[in-house]
Amino acid sequence: MFSFLIISVTFDLQFVRVQAETGVPSALFTLVKDEQLTVQMPGLTQTETEEGVWVSFDGPTHRQLPGLKVGFEGFNFFFQLHTPEATYLGSMKVPEYYNPYGNLKVNFNDGIFSICLPTQKTPDRFLAQANVNRHLTRPTPYCEMFGRSDLGRMLCEVIAHPGVKSKSFSAYKKDTDESIYFRGNLPGVEKMVVTREGVCVSLRMPGFELEDVVAGFESDTLILEGKREGEHYIAGVRVPEGFRRENDMIKREMKNGVFKATLPRV
């Protein structure tokens, strides 16, 4: 799942094909500089016009049209945009009025990227059947894996990899009945400050209370986990030598939406 943080070449159209769910109307994956991944389900705005269905999202900010790859598989339409700043992967259910003999149109204006899927007056009966249940289904891969025991340990292995410069990570998921939003960062913690007394790790967690957050160790990685209804944070930082790696020695505080965990020196 998180090999893209080490080998970005795995983040391609095949990646989004694996992630596509039959009941998800659309999804958008964004990878920025091999450090930040965001996932939005649904992730694309769809606008019906006489010429077809325009699919759009807020994308790259530079003026030149980025590299584009498109494809179809089953009842799904896929695309990939690659820019100097980021790589975008998108998927959506093909409209039931889709015209396979028409031409795709592409538009890029003021940071909004759009693709028009041509339509016809008569719906395709196979596509109409495929679009009967277009609500967001559960579970998705991110719902299944988002837990301290699974996701946390996996990301501990990521930051322990010699090829990864950052030694911290964070992952955040917001889940409602209508949508899923996921963000993964490498590096991930707000900051880590080393003083004479100890080391202090900070993570911004707006809306959370102190009792919502658990702090503890997985090997030499300090794991911070905040959970409340619909929202879930997991963050980890490898603690340098010379500090107490004991759960009962962690000083915890929450102020203005920032959680701080302090460890004393040995």
Secondary structure, 3 states (H helix, E strand, C coil): CCHHHCCHHHCCHHHHHHHCCCCCCEEEEEEECCCEEEEEECCCEEEECCCEEEEEEECCCCCCCCEEEEEEECCEEEEEEECCCEEEEEEEECCCCECCCCCCEEEEECCEEEEEEEECCCCCHHHHHHCCCCCCCCCCHHHHHCCHHHHHHHHHHHHHCCCCCCCEEEEEEEECCCCEEEEEECCCCCEEEECCCEEEEEEECCCCCHHHEEEEEECCEEEEEEEECCEEEEEEEECCCCECCCHHHCEEEEECCEEEEEEEEC
